[in-house]
Amino acid sequence: MSADRPDLYNHADDSGSGVERYSGEESKAPEGRSLTLRADGDRGQSLAQQTALLYYRMTWRMPLHKLRLSGKLPLRLLAVPVDPIAGNRMQGMAVRAGHFLFRGLKKNLDGIDFAELKLAPAFEDYIHRFVWLRDLDAAASRDQALPVAEKLVEAWLDANGKKIREPAWRPDNCGWRLLIWASHAPLILSSGNLIYRSKVLNNIARTARHLDRTADKAPSSLGRLVAWGGMVAASLLIPEGRVRRIVGEAGLAKTMGEFFFADGGCVSRSPMDQMDAIVLMSMLKQVYLALGEDVPEFLENALALAVPPLTSLTHYDGSMGNWQGSGAASAEQVDQVVKASDIRARPLRQAREWGYQRVSSGRSILVLDAAPPPIARVAVAGCASTLAFEFSNGDNRIIGNCGGAGLVGATIPAALAQGLRTTAAHSTLCIENSNSTSVLPDGKLGRGVNEVELLRRDVENATRLEASHDGYARRFGLIHKRLLLLRSDGLELRGEDMLIPEGRKRRGKKKDVEYALRFHLGPDIESDLISEGKGVLLRLRDGNLWQFRATSGQITLEDSVWVDGMGVPHGVMQMVITDRVGSGGGTAGWLLKHMG
């Protein structure tokens, strides 16, 4: 556990169980002003750190590392834990039909070379983690799936069992693979072929020894969490694992302190990472239960803390918002993850470190990004989305963000994913078509938003959010301040976006700058300009009418995209207000109102 957060996962409830369980309505959000700062000067790993890690990975190929992986062969696994996550039946049927299917990409199994897959990185991880084994189990009976699974596992072992290399032996892939193999052991360890069984069990033992030395060397914060989780699972499932368990649980607790904020949200601020972390901890919990062991208090408490921030980003219909590279995961996907955790938790309305503000009024949900982007070393698909918001009413997502930057596949190429990370891909203000936080060519997030100030309070019959960021202060000498006022019945949202002089002399020769206020519409919404470009009439799929009006500037309707939880982009429209401001700044007011 992190030394600077010693009590992060040791808050027990009054019952002494160590797990807070809730039911009913959402928790009351505290009022007041808060200030969130981005880590100063973070540029990700230094060249020296990258070189050291590269050298360390090169040592995996040396005879000494291979010698360290040798040892006693386990005769069996001590338990078969339940997999709390159901597989994707469509992807499982694809495996039975002779190919892997992932985000629209296919890989034929005939003559497949598991050593050189040459696929998109996420697709290769899907294969090396054996997530497809879960899918296959969901799509076929045991008798039907067994020969398919054994054939593919043996081919993978022939290609990667003895050669330690990435990505097959990357620590996070090893951790996921251990958990998946254990949960679906009947598919891969029921063979009467003793040589094959020995190869599988020997690889499990070698993977555990590999994690003993590499768990803390995973390239991402989520990767380290998964690697330590895999190491703990191995200590429980393989005989004589007492020492490994002591070390593994200590490493896992410490990594949790680095991966999660105190409010339970992950440091990458990505719903995808949050969901993966909850799935990992839920699977690890099942390992303890399968052995009749008590689940460690730090693990139970981590799950209890992690679920409320995740559900805080869901809309009224239960689907996920599009934040920090994630797509709009369906209500069924989110519900499955929450059920796997066995935690019933009210959505967290105000997460100061996780960085999202949630307002629930009637059948309407408003979510605001009120924090700086994640720091460079933890952001894989981080987005320049500060002060963006999403708004839904009932089953209708009215205003959203494009999303999907972390879901590269057949329908989202890498170039599009880069564009989906920009400020313009989010429902917020953009000056001179530039990002509030720079997105660098190497994928990292650079300079920009360093400070976000927030004031939240309940006023008469409404909730008021007032937030500002300094992402444009250095380049344009302007602070972006956004005010949102949601009426208590959820049928009227008022907004005001202000550009305020920062105080220092603005850079550049141009006196005026152009800004664009973007409001990306949800799917299945018909939009028509009215009032000579000062308003837009919105027809929702359930027949409801909403009207959007602006007090200044000109509204145009432009094409946009909205990415669902499977990484599929859908064509939508966006409302764009454009105007110019001088050195003294300016204000743009707008109103979104239900008309019947």
BELWO-V85247 format. One record per residue. PSI is psi in radians with two decimals (NA if undefined). OMEGA is omega in whole degrees, 0 to 359 (none if undefined). D_CENTER is the distance of its C-alpha to the mean C-alpha in Angstrom with 2 decimals. Layout:
# BELWO-V85247
psi:PSI omega:OMEGA d_center:D_CENTER
psi:PSI omega:OMEGA d_center:D_CENTER
This chain:
# BELWO-V85247
psi:2.46 omega:183 d_center:22.38
psi:2.34 omega:183 d_center:22.06
psi:-0.52 omega:182 d_center:25.54
psi:-0.06 omega:174 d_center:24.62
psi:1.13 omega:189 d_center:22.81
psi:-0.42 omega:185 d_center:25.21
psi:0.29 omega:189 d_center:24.74
psi:-0.67 omega:183 d_center:20.98
psi:0.58 omega:180 d_center:20.92
psi:0.60 omega:178 d_center:24.56
psi:1.76 omega:180 d_center:24.89
psi:2.67 omega:176 d_center:26.82
psi:-3.14 omega:185 d_center:27.88
psi:-0.40 omega:181 d_center:31.54
psi:-0.22 omega:180 d_center:31.91
psi:0.05 omega:181 d_center:31.18
psi:-0.35 omega:180 d_center:28.54
psi:-0.04 omega:182 d_center:25.87
psi:2.19 omega:175 d_center:23.39
psi:2.21 omega:179 d_center:23.14
psi:2.35 omega:185 d_center:23.22
psi:2.82 omega:170 d_center:23.46
psi:2.87 omega:178 d_center:24.68
psi:-2.65 omega:185 d_center:25.78
psi:3.00 omega:181 d_center:24.63
psi:2.75 omega:180 d_center:21.93
psi:2.64 omega:179 d_center:22.74
psi:2.27 omega:180 d_center:24.88
psi:2.25 omega:178 d_center:23.23
psi:2.49 omega:177 d_center:25.38
psi:2.89 omega:173 d_center:27.13
psi:3.02 omega:183 d_center:27.82
psi:2.43 omega:177 d_center:26.97
psi:2.75 omega:181 d_center:24.32
psi:2.22 omega:180 d_center:23.58
psi:2.27 omega:183 d_center:20.35
psi:2.50 omega:173 d_center:20.89
psi:2.56 omega:180 d_center:18.92
psi:2.17 omega:185 d_center:20.09
psi:2.29 omega:173 d_center:23.27
psi:0.13 omega:181 d_center:23.97
psi:2.22 omega:178 d_center:20.75
psi:0.38 omega:183 d_center:20.84
psi:-2.84 omega:182 d_center:18.82
psi:2.44 omega:176 d_center:20.94
psi:2.91 omega:178 d_center:24.62
psi:-0.68 omega:179 d_center:26.77
psi:-0.72 omega:179 d_center:28.44
psi:-0.72 omega:179 d_center:25.25
psi:-0.70 omega:179 d_center:24.21
psi:-0.72 omega:180 d_center:27.77
psi:-0.72 omega:179 d_center:27.87
psi:-0.67 omega:178 d_center:24.80
psi:-0.76 omega:178 d_center:26.29
psi:-0.70 omega:181 d_center:29.58
psi:-0.72 omega:179 d_center:28.07
psi:-0.58 omega:178 d_center:26.51
psi:-0.51 omega:180 d_center:29.91
psi:-0.29 omega:178 d_center:31.56
psi:-0.48 omega:183 d_center:29.85
psi:-0.13 omega:183 d_center:32.44
psi:2.66 omega:182 d_center:35.33
psi:-0.58 omega:182 d_center:37.71
psi:-0.73 omega:180 d_center:37.06
psi:-0.70 omega:178 d_center:33.40
psi:-0.65 omega:178 d_center:34.49
psi:-0.66 omega:179 d_center:37.19
psi:-0.43 omega:181 d_center:34.76
psi:-0.17 omega:179 d_center:32.91
psi:2.69 omega:180 d_center:36.16
psi:-2.86 omega:184 d_center:37.35
psi:2.40 omega:180 d_center:38.33
psi:2.12 omega:177 d_center:37.22
psi:2.48 omega:181 d_center:35.89
psi:-0.38 omega:181 d_center:37.83
psi:2.95 omega:170 d_center:35.10
psi:2.54 omega:185 d_center:31.86
psi:-0.24 omega:179 d_center:32.64
psi:2.84 omega:174 d_center:30.47
psi:1.72 omega:182 d_center:28.30
psi:2.74 omega:176 d_center:25.31
psi:2.39 omega:173 d_center:23.95
psi:1.96 omega:184 d_center:20.69
psi:-0.10 omega:181 d_center:19.03
psi:2.23 omega:178 d_center:16.90
psi:2.56 omega:179 d_center:19.06
psi:2.93 omega:177 d_center:19.10
psi:1.94 omega:186 d_center:19.02
psi:-0.68 omega:181 d_center:22.74
psi:-0.76 omega:179 d_center:22.91
psi:-0.56 omega:176 d_center:21.43
psi:-0.69 omega:177 d_center:23.75
psi:-0.60 omega:178 d_center:26.68
psi:-0.70 omega:178 d_center:25.97
psi:-0.75 omega:178 d_center:26.37
psi:-0.57 omega:182 d_center:29.61
psi:-0.14 omega:175 d_center:30.72
psi:0.33 omega:175 d_center:30.39
psi:2.64 omega:172 d_center:27.16
psi:2.47 omega:179 d_center:23.47
psi:2.21 omega:183 d_center:21.37
psi:2.02 omega:180 d_center:17.80
psi:0.75 omega:177 d_center:16.37
psi:-0.14 omega:178 d_center:20.00
psi:2.54 omega:179 d_center:21.11
psi:2.59 omega:174 d_center:23.93
psi:2.01 omega:180 d_center:25.54
psi:2.43 omega:182 d_center:29.01
psi:-0.26 omega:179 d_center:29.82
psi:2.06 omega:178 d_center:33.46
psi:0.38 omega:182 d_center:34.14
psi:2.40 omega:178 d_center:30.50
psi:1.77 omega:182 d_center:30.32
psi:-0.21 omega:178 d_center:27.49
psi:-0.48 omega:182 d_center:28.39
psi:1.37 omega:184 d_center:27.87
psi:-0.62 omega:179 d_center:25.40
psi:0.93 omega:180 d_center:24.92
psi:3.05 omega:173 d_center:21.81
psi:2.48 omega:184 d_center:18.52
psi:-0.77 omega:182 d_center:16.59
psi:-0.59 omega:178 d_center:13.84
psi:-0.75 omega:178 d_center:16.89
psi:-0.70 omega:178 d_center:18.74
psi:-0.71 omega:178 d_center:16.08
psi:-0.70 omega:181 d_center:16.21
psi:-0.85 omega:184 d_center:19.94
psi:-0.42 omega:177 d_center:20.30
psi:-0.22 omega:181 d_center:18.04
psi:0.56 omega:174 d_center:20.25
psi:-0.50 omega:178 d_center:17.64
psi:-0.40 omega:178 d_center:20.35
psi:-0.68 omega:175 d_center:22.63
psi:-0.74 omega:180 d_center:20.74
psi:-0.75 omega:180 d_center:21.07
psi:-0.71 omega:180 d_center:24.71
psi:-0.54 omega:181 d_center:25.44
psi:-0.27 omega:188 d_center:24.35
psi:-0.02 omega:185 d_center:26.53
psi:2.77 omega:174 d_center:29.75
psi:2.92 omega:180 d_center:32.19
psi:-0.78 omega:182 d_center:32.61
psi:-0.63 omega:180 d_center:35.69
psi:-0.65 omega:185 d_center:34.08
psi:-0.52 omega:186 d_center:30.92
psi:-0.97 omega:182 d_center:32.73
psi:-0.61 omega:179 d_center:34.57
psi:-0.82 omega:182 d_center:31.63
psi:-0.80 omega:182 d_center:29.35
psi:-0.71 omega:180 d_center:32.15
psi:-0.77 omega:182 d_center:33.06
psi:-0.69 omega:178 d_center:29.59
psi:-0.77 omega:180 d_center:29.02
psi:-0.68 omega:178 d_center:32.46
psi:-0.69 omega:179 d_center:31.87
psi:-0.73 omega:179 d_center:28.67
psi:-0.68 omega:178 d_center:30.63
psi:-0.60 omega:183 d_center:33.49
psi:-0.61 omega:189 d_center:31.30
psi:-0.10 omega:186 d_center:29.02
psi:-0.66 omega:185 d_center:30.64
psi:-0.29 omega:180 d_center:32.90
psi:2.01 omega:183 d_center:31.37
psi:1.88 omega:183 d_center:28.63
psi:2.84 omega:176 d_center:26.48
psi:2.69 omega:1 d_center:23.00
psi:-0.11 omega:185 d_center:20.74
psi:-0.64 omega:184 d_center:22.28
psi:0.27 omega:174 d_center:22.85
psi:2.43 omega:189 d_center:19.88
psi:-0.72 omega:181 d_center:19.14
psi:-0.65 omega:176 d_center:15.64
psi:-0.64 omega:177 d_center:17.15
psi:-0.74 omega:181 d_center:20.12
psi:-0.84 omega:178 d_center:18.29
psi:-0.74 omega:182 d_center:16.60
psi:-0.73 omega:178 d_center:19.98
psi:-0.78 omega:182 d_center:21.95
psi:-0.73 omega:180 d_center:20.14
psi:-0.79 omega:179 d_center:20.32
psi:-0.74 omega:180 d_center:23.94
psi:-0.76 omega:183 d_center:24.94
psi:-0.45 omega:181 d_center:23.59
psi:0.56 omega:181 d_center:25.31
psi:-0.65 omega:179 d_center:28.28
psi:-0.43 omega:179 d_center:30.86
psi:-0.43 omega:187 d_center:29.84
psi:-0.11 omega:182 d_center:30.32
psi:0.37 omega:179 d_center:32.89
psi:0.04 omega:183 d_center:35.43
psi:2.56 omega:175 d_center:37.47
psi:-0.07 omega:178 d_center:41.10
psi:1.82 omega:186 d_center:40.87
psi:-0.56 omega:179 d_center:41.04
psi:-0.77 omega:178 d_center:40.36
psi:-0.81 omega:179 d_center:37.07
psi:-0.72 omega:180 d_center:36.06
psi:-0.66 omega:179 d_center:37.00
psi:-0.73 omega:180 d_center:34.86
psi:-0.86 omega:181 d_center:31.75
psi:-0.66 omega:178 d_center:32.51
psi:-0.68 omega:179 d_center:33.44
psi:-0.64 omega:176 d_center:30.16
psi:-0.76 omega:179 d_center:28.28
psi:-0.73 omega:179 d_center:30.50
psi:-0.68 omega:178 d_center:30.11
psi:-0.71 omega:178 d_center:26.31
psi:-0.73 omega:179 d_center:26.58
psi:-0.59 omega:176 d_center:28.99
psi:-0.76 omega:179 d_center:26.78
psi:-0.54 omega:177 d_center:23.94
psi:-0.58 omega:186 d_center:26.63
psi:-0.17 omega:187 d_center:26.98
psi:-0.08 omega:187 d_center:23.61
psi:-0.70 omega:182 d_center:20.90
psi:0.08 omega:180 d_center:20.81
psi:0.13 omega:178 d_center:20.92
psi:2.56 omega:188 d_center:17.54
psi:-0.28 omega:182 d_center:16.25
psi:2.84 omega:179 d_center:12.84
psi:-0.70 omega:176 d_center:12.14
psi:-0.69 omega:179 d_center:9.90
psi:-0.70 omega:178 d_center:12.79
psi:-0.67 omega:178 d_center:15.33
psi:-0.78 omega:180 d_center:14.01
psi:-0.74 omega:182 d_center:14.22
psi:-0.81 omega:178 d_center:17.56
psi:-0.66 omega:177 d_center:19.08
psi:-0.71 omega:177 d_center:18.10
psi:-0.66 omega:179 d_center:19.87
psi:-0.72 omega:178 d_center:22.77
psi:-0.74 omega:178 d_center:23.23
psi:-0.74 omega:179 d_center:23.21
psi:-0.66 omega:181 d_center:25.82
psi:-0.48 omega:181 d_center:27.92
psi:-0.55 omega:188 d_center:28.22
psi:-0.37 omega:181 d_center:28.80
psi:2.33 omega:182 d_center:31.20
psi:2.70 omega:177 d_center:34.58
psi:0.82 omega:182 d_center:35.56
psi:0.37 omega:186 d_center:32.09
psi:-0.84 omega:181 d_center:33.11
psi:-0.75 omega:179 d_center:32.72
psi:-0.64 omega:180 d_center:29.41
psi:-0.75 omega:180 d_center:28.14
psi:-0.85 omega:181 d_center:29.31
psi:-0.76 omega:183 d_center:27.72
psi:-0.77 omega:180 d_center:24.46
psi:-0.65 omega:177 d_center:23.97
psi:-0.75 omega:179 d_center:24.84
psi:-0.66 omega:179 d_center:22.38
psi:-0.76 omega:180 d_center:19.54
psi:-0.72 omega:179 d_center:20.44
psi:-0.75 omega:181 d_center:20.63
psi:-0.60 omega:176 d_center:17.25
psi:-0.68 omega:178 d_center:15.70
psi:-0.44 omega:178 d_center:17.56
psi:-0.49 omega:184 d_center:16.01
psi:-0.63 omega:184 d_center:12.34
psi:2.50 omega:166 d_center:12.50
psi:2.97 omega:180 d_center:14.28
psi:-0.45 omega:179 d_center:17.36
psi:0.04 omega:176 d_center:15.99
psi:-0.15 omega:177 d_center:13.37
psi:2.66 omega:182 d_center:10.21
psi:2.69 omega:187 d_center:8.48
psi:-0.39 omega:177 d_center:10.11
psi:-0.19 omega:179 d_center:7.53
psi:0.40 omega:183 d_center:6.86
psi:2.17 omega:175 d_center:3.24
psi:-0.60 omega:178 d_center:3.19
psi:-0.80 omega:179 d_center:2.16
psi:-0.67 omega:179 d_center:3.34
psi:-0.74 omega:179 d_center:5.18
psi:-0.75 omega:179 d_center:6.38
psi:-0.70 omega:180 d_center:7.36
psi:-0.71 omega:179 d_center:9.02
psi:-0.72 omega:177 d_center:10.77
psi:-0.79 omega:179 d_center:11.92
psi:-0.89 omega:183 d_center:13.23
psi:-0.59 omega:178 d_center:15.07
psi:-0.72 omega:177 d_center:16.39
psi:-0.71 omega:179 d_center:17.78
psi:-0.66 omega:177 d_center:19.30
psi:-0.69 omega:179 d_center:20.84
psi:-0.49 omega:177 d_center:22.48
psi:-0.81 omega:177 d_center:24.08
psi:-0.80 omega:183 d_center:25.81
psi:-0.64 omega:180 d_center:26.93
psi:-0.48 omega:180 d_center:28.30
psi:0.00 omega:182 d_center:30.49
psi:0.37 omega:181 d_center:31.59
psi:2.68 omega:173 d_center:30.18
psi:2.32 omega:178 d_center:29.03
psi:2.25 omega:181 d_center:25.30
psi:2.51 omega:182 d_center:24.99
psi:-0.66 omega:182 d_center:24.68
psi:-0.55 omega:179 d_center:21.93
psi:-0.77 omega:177 d_center:19.73
psi:-0.78 omega:182 d_center:20.70
psi:-0.61 omega:177 d_center:20.13
psi:-0.73 omega:177 d_center:16.65
psi:-0.75 omega:181 d_center:15.70
psi:-0.59 omega:179 d_center:17.67
psi:-0.50 omega:188 d_center:15.92
psi:-0.48 omega:185 d_center:12.26
psi:-0.80 omega:181 d_center:12.84
psi:-0.72 omega:176 d_center:14.33
psi:-0.61 omega:179 d_center:11.55
psi:-0.85 omega:183 d_center:9.28
psi:-0.27 omega:177 d_center:12.40
psi:-0.34 omega:181 d_center:13.24
psi:0.10 omega:178 d_center:11.04
psi:2.68 omega:177 d_center:12.90
psi:-3.10 omega:185 d_center:16.05
psi:-0.58 omega:181 d_center:19.52
psi:0.01 omega:177 d_center:19.22
psi:-0.13 omega:180 d_center:16.19
psi:2.79 omega:186 d_center:13.80
psi:2.57 omega:174 d_center:10.41
psi:2.84 omega:181 d_center:10.58
psi:1.69 omega:184 d_center:9.56
psi:2.45 omega:173 d_center:7.84
psi:0.91 omega:173 d_center:6.94
psi:-0.18 omega:182 d_center:7.03
psi:2.67 omega:172 d_center:5.59
psi:3.08 omega:182 d_center:8.82
psi:1.41 omega:179 d_center:10.73
psi:2.43 omega:183 d_center:10.24
psi:2.85 omega:177 d_center:13.77
psi:-0.60 omega:179 d_center:15.28
psi:-0.71 omega:178 d_center:16.36
psi:-0.82 omega:181 d_center:13.01
psi:-0.78 omega:182 d_center:11.83
psi:-0.65 omega:180 d_center:15.37
psi:-0.72 omega:179 d_center:15.47
psi:-0.77 omega:180 d_center:12.67
psi:-0.75 omega:178 d_center:14.45
psi:-0.63 omega:179 d_center:17.77
psi:-0.58 omega:181 d_center:16.94
psi:-0.36 omega:184 d_center:16.47
psi:0.51 omega:178 d_center:19.86
psi:2.16 omega:173 d_center:18.91
psi:2.00 omega:188 d_center:20.10
psi:2.44 omega:173 d_center:18.82
psi:2.47 omega:176 d_center:19.40
psi:2.47 omega:180 d_center:16.55
psi:1.96 omega:185 d_center:16.51
psi:-0.70 omega:184 d_center:18.25
psi:1.83 omega:178 d_center:18.29
psi:1.77 omega:187 d_center:15.82
psi:-0.64 omega:181 d_center:17.52
psi:-0.81 omega:174 d_center:15.34
psi:-0.61 omega:165 d_center:11.84
psi:0.13 omega:182 d_center:13.55
psi:2.47 omega:177 d_center:13.48
psi:2.31 omega:181 d_center:16.79
psi:2.29 omega:175 d_center:17.43
psi:2.18 omega:179 d_center:20.92
psi:2.04 omega:181 d_center:22.20
psi:2.03 omega:183 d_center:25.69
psi:-2.20 omega:178 d_center:27.46
psi:0.25 omega:182 d_center:25.41
psi:2.52 omega:177 d_center:23.41
psi:2.27 omega:175 d_center:19.98
psi:2.26 omega:177 d_center:19.18
psi:2.28 omega:182 d_center:15.93
psi:2.36 omega:173 d_center:16.35
psi:1.83 omega:186 d_center:14.33
psi:0.79 omega:178 d_center:16.88
psi:2.82 omega:175 d_center:15.84
psi:2.81 omega:175 d_center:15.99
psi:2.85 omega:177 d_center:13.20
psi:2.71 omega:180 d_center:11.78
psi:2.77 omega:190 d_center:14.61
psi:-0.69 omega:188 d_center:15.28
psi:-0.16 omega:179 d_center:15.12
psi:-0.03 omega:185 d_center:11.48
psi:1.87 omega:177 d_center:10.10
psi:-0.74 omega:178 d_center:9.70
psi:0.77 omega:183 d_center:9.07
psi:2.57 omega:185 d_center:9.74
psi:2.63 omega:178 d_center:11.68
psi:1.22 omega:192 d_center:15.04
psi:0.29 omega:185 d_center:14.39
psi:2.29 omega:181 d_center:16.36
psi:0.20 omega:171 d_center:18.32
psi:2.72 omega:178 d_center:16.83
psi:2.81 omega:171 d_center:16.98
psi:2.58 omega:183 d_center:16.57
psi:2.30 omega:179 d_center:19.47
psi:2.74 omega:175 d_center:20.40
psi:2.06 omega:184 d_center:23.60
psi:-2.29 omega:180 d_center:23.94
psi:0.10 omega:184 d_center:22.43
psi:2.12 omega:172 d_center:22.43
psi:1.85 omega:187 d_center:19.58
psi:-0.93 omega:177 d_center:21.98
psi:2.34 omega:180 d_center:20.09
psi:-2.94 omega:174 d_center:16.55
psi:2.83 omega:182 d_center:14.66
psi:-0.89 omega:178 d_center:14.67
psi:3.14 omega:171 d_center:10.96
psi:0.12 omega:182 d_center:10.22
psi:-0.42 omega:180 d_center:10.62
psi:0.18 omega:185 d_center:8.34
psi:0.87 omega:181 d_center:10.32
psi:2.29 omega:180 d_center:13.64
psi:-2.67 omega:182 d_center:16.34
psi:-0.61 omega:184 d_center:19.74
psi:-0.21 omega:177 d_center:19.04
psi:1.59 omega:177 d_center:16.79
psi:2.90 omega:184 d_center:18.71
psi:-0.63 omega:181 d_center:17.68
psi:-0.72 omega:177 d_center:19.90
psi:-0.70 omega:180 d_center:18.34
psi:-0.67 omega:178 d_center:14.79
psi:-0.71 omega:179 d_center:16.36
psi:-0.54 omega:181 d_center:17.84
psi:-0.16 omega:179 d_center:14.74
psi:-0.14 omega:187 d_center:13.59
psi:2.86 omega:176 d_center:16.91
psi:-0.65 omega:181 d_center:18.08
psi:-0.33 omega:179 d_center:20.12
psi:0.14 omega:182 d_center:17.19
psi:2.75 omega:182 d_center:16.46
psi:1.39 omega:180 d_center:18.89
psi:-3.00 omega:183 d_center:20.48
psi:2.47 omega:181 d_center:23.47
psi:2.25 omega:180 d_center:24.01
psi:2.24 omega:177 d_center:27.22
psi:0.63 omega:178 d_center:29.06
psi:0.53 omega:179 d_center:26.09
psi:2.77 omega:182 d_center:24.49
psi:2.50 omega:176 d_center:21.05
psi:-0.52 omega:169 d_center:20.84
psi:2.27 omega:187 d_center:19.08
psi:2.44 omega:174 d_center:20.13
psi:1.91 omega:188 d_center:18.02
psi:2.76 omega:181 d_center:20.13
psi:-0.52 omega:180 d_center:21.33
psi:0.09 omega:177 d_center:19.84
psi:-0.19 omega:181 d_center:16.28
psi:2.82 omega:174 d_center:16.22
psi:2.28 omega:182 d_center:16.28
psi:-2.44 omega:183 d_center:19.87
psi:2.78 omega:178 d_center:22.05
psi:-2.13 omega:182 d_center:21.70
psi:2.14 omega:176 d_center:20.46
psi:-0.46 omega:187 d_center:21.56
psi:2.27 omega:176 d_center:22.49
psi:2.19 omega:178 d_center:21.39
psi:2.39 omega:185 d_center:23.92
psi:2.42 omega:172 d_center:23.37
psi:2.13 omega:179 d_center:26.00
psi:2.32 omega:176 d_center:25.38
psi:2.69 omega:176 d_center:28.36
psi:2.20 omega:175 d_center:29.90
psi:-3.07 omega:184 d_center:32.90
psi:2.01 omega:176 d_center:35.41
psi:0.47 omega:180 d_center:33.77
psi:2.88 omega:172 d_center:30.50
psi:2.32 omega:185 d_center:27.47
psi:2.22 omega:173 d_center:27.34
psi:2.24 omega:179 d_center:24.45
psi:2.05 omega:185 d_center:25.69
psi:2.69 omega:179 d_center:23.51
psi:2.68 omega:176 d_center:24.28
psi:2.78 omega:185 d_center:22.93
psi:0.41 omega:185 d_center:24.94
psi:-0.42 omega:180 d_center:23.10
psi:0.11 omega:183 d_center:26.28
psi:-0.74 omega:183 d_center:28.81
psi:-0.72 omega:185 d_center:29.53
psi:-0.66 omega:188 d_center:30.11
psi:-0.06 omega:180 d_center:31.57
psi:0.46 omega:183 d_center:32.60
psi:2.44 omega:174 d_center:30.75
psi:2.32 omega:175 d_center:28.35
psi:2.12 omega:178 d_center:26.16
psi:2.29 omega:182 d_center:26.56
psi:2.32 omega:177 d_center:25.17
psi:2.22 omega:178 d_center:26.74
psi:2.33 omega:181 d_center:25.50
psi:1.92 omega:181 d_center:27.80
psi:2.12 omega:180 d_center:26.92
psi:2.63 omega:188 d_center:30.01
psi:-0.42 omega:177 d_center:30.08
psi:-0.04 omega:177 d_center:30.63
psi:0.16 omega:186 d_center:27.54
psi:0.07 omega:177 d_center:29.82
psi:2.21 omega:177 d_center:29.99
psi:2.05 omega:177 d_center:27.53
psi:2.49 omega:179 d_center:29.29
psi:2.64 omega:174 d_center:27.84
psi:2.18 omega:178 d_center:29.36
psi:2.16 omega:184 d_center:28.03
psi:2.45 omega:170 d_center:30.20
psi:2.00 omega:189 d_center:30.71
psi:2.32 omega:178 d_center:32.64
psi:2.32 omega:184 d_center:34.63
psi:-0.43 omega:178 d_center:33.13
psi:-0.59 omega:178 d_center:36.64
psi:2.83 omega:180 d_center:36.90
psi:2.29 omega:182 d_center:38.58
psi:2.49 omega:180 d_center:36.36
psi:2.77 omega:176 d_center:36.09
psi:2.88 omega:183 d_center:37.46
psi:-0.42 omega:185 d_center:40.57
psi:2.26 omega:181 d_center:39.18
psi:-0.78 omega:181 d_center:39.98
psi:2.59 omega:175 d_center:37.89
psi:2.64 omega:179 d_center:34.27
psi:2.42 omega:175 d_center:32.61
psi:2.76 omega:176 d_center:29.47
psi:2.23 omega:173 d_center:27.48
psi:2.06 omega:184 d_center:25.76
psi:2.41 omega:177 d_center:23.38
psi:1.71 omega:182 d_center:22.48
psi:2.14 omega:182 d_center:20.56
psi:2.69 omega:177 d_center:21.85
psi:3.07 omega:180 d_center:20.19
psi:2.69 omega:175 d_center:21.45
psi:0.64 omega:175 d_center:25.05
psi:2.20 omega:175 d_center:26.37
psi:2.38 omega:184 d_center:29.79
psi:2.40 omega:179 d_center:30.60
psi:2.34 omega:176 d_center:34.05
psi:2.46 omega:177 d_center:35.31
psi:2.99 omega:175 d_center:37.99
psi:0.76 omega:177 d_center:40.24
psi:0.80 omega:175 d_center:40.75
psi:0.17 omega:178 d_center:37.16
psi:-0.09 omega:181 d_center:36.60
psi:2.89 omega:178 d_center:34.74
psi:2.32 omega:175 d_center:32.70
psi:2.22 omega:183 d_center:33.27
psi:2.18 omega:176 d_center:30.27
psi:2.03 omega:183 d_center:30.98
psi:2.84 omega:185 d_center:28.25
psi:-0.34 omega:178 d_center:28.24
psi:0.13 omega:177 d_center:29.72
psi:-0.18 omega:180 d_center:32.60
psi:2.59 omega:177 d_center:31.75
psi:2.31 omega:173 d_center:32.66
psi:2.66 omega:179 d_center:30.94
psi:2.38 omega:177 d_center:32.33
psi:2.31 omega:179 d_center:30.80
psi:2.59 omega:178 d_center:33.26
psi:2.53 omega:181 d_center:33.32
psi:-0.29 omega:180 d_center:35.99
psi:2.90 omega:180 d_center:36.11
psi:-3.08 omega:182 d_center:35.32
psi:2.36 omega:179 d_center:35.18
psi:2.34 omega:171 d_center:32.58
psi:2.74 omega:175 d_center:31.90
psi:2.18 omega:182 d_center:29.89
psi:2.80 omega:178 d_center:27.92
psi:2.61 omega:176 d_center:25.85
psi:-3.13 omega:176 d_center:22.06
psi:2.68 omega:175 d_center:19.26
psi:2.20 omega:187 d_center:16.59
psi:2.22 omega:179 d_center:14.01
psi:-3.12 omega:185 d_center:13.50
psi:-0.24 omega:178 d_center:11.04
psi:0.09 omega:179 d_center:13.25
psi:0.41 omega:179 d_center:13.05
psi:2.11 omega:179 d_center:16.47
psi:2.46 omega:178 d_center:17.54
psi:2.40 omega:178 d_center:20.08
psi:2.20 omega:177 d_center:22.76
psi:-3.10 omega:177 d_center:22.94
psi:2.84 omega:173 d_center:24.88
psi:2.49 omega:174 d_center:24.26
psi:2.26 omega:184 d_center:26.77
psi:2.15 omega:174 d_center:27.57
psi:2.12 omega:179 d_center:29.93
psi:2.54 omega:178 d_center:31.55
psi:3.09 omega:178 d_center:34.10
psi:2.61 omega:177 d_center:35.45
psi:2.64 omega:176 d_center:35.94
psi:-2.90 omega:183 d_center:38.32
psi:-0.33 omega:179 d_center:38.22
psi:-0.01 omega:179 d_center:38.66
psi:-2.90 omega:182 d_center:35.34
psi:3.07 omega:184 d_center:35.07
psi:2.46 omega:175 d_center:33.55
psi:2.07 omega:178 d_center:32.15
psi:2.69 omega:180 d_center:32.13
psi:2.85 omega:184 d_center:30.80
psi:2.32 omega:174 d_center:30.84
psi:2.06 omega:189 d_center:28.98
psi:2.45 omega:176 d_center:31.24
psi:2.31 omega:184 d_center:31.80
psi:-0.06 omega:179 d_center:35.15
psi:NA omega:none d_center:35.69
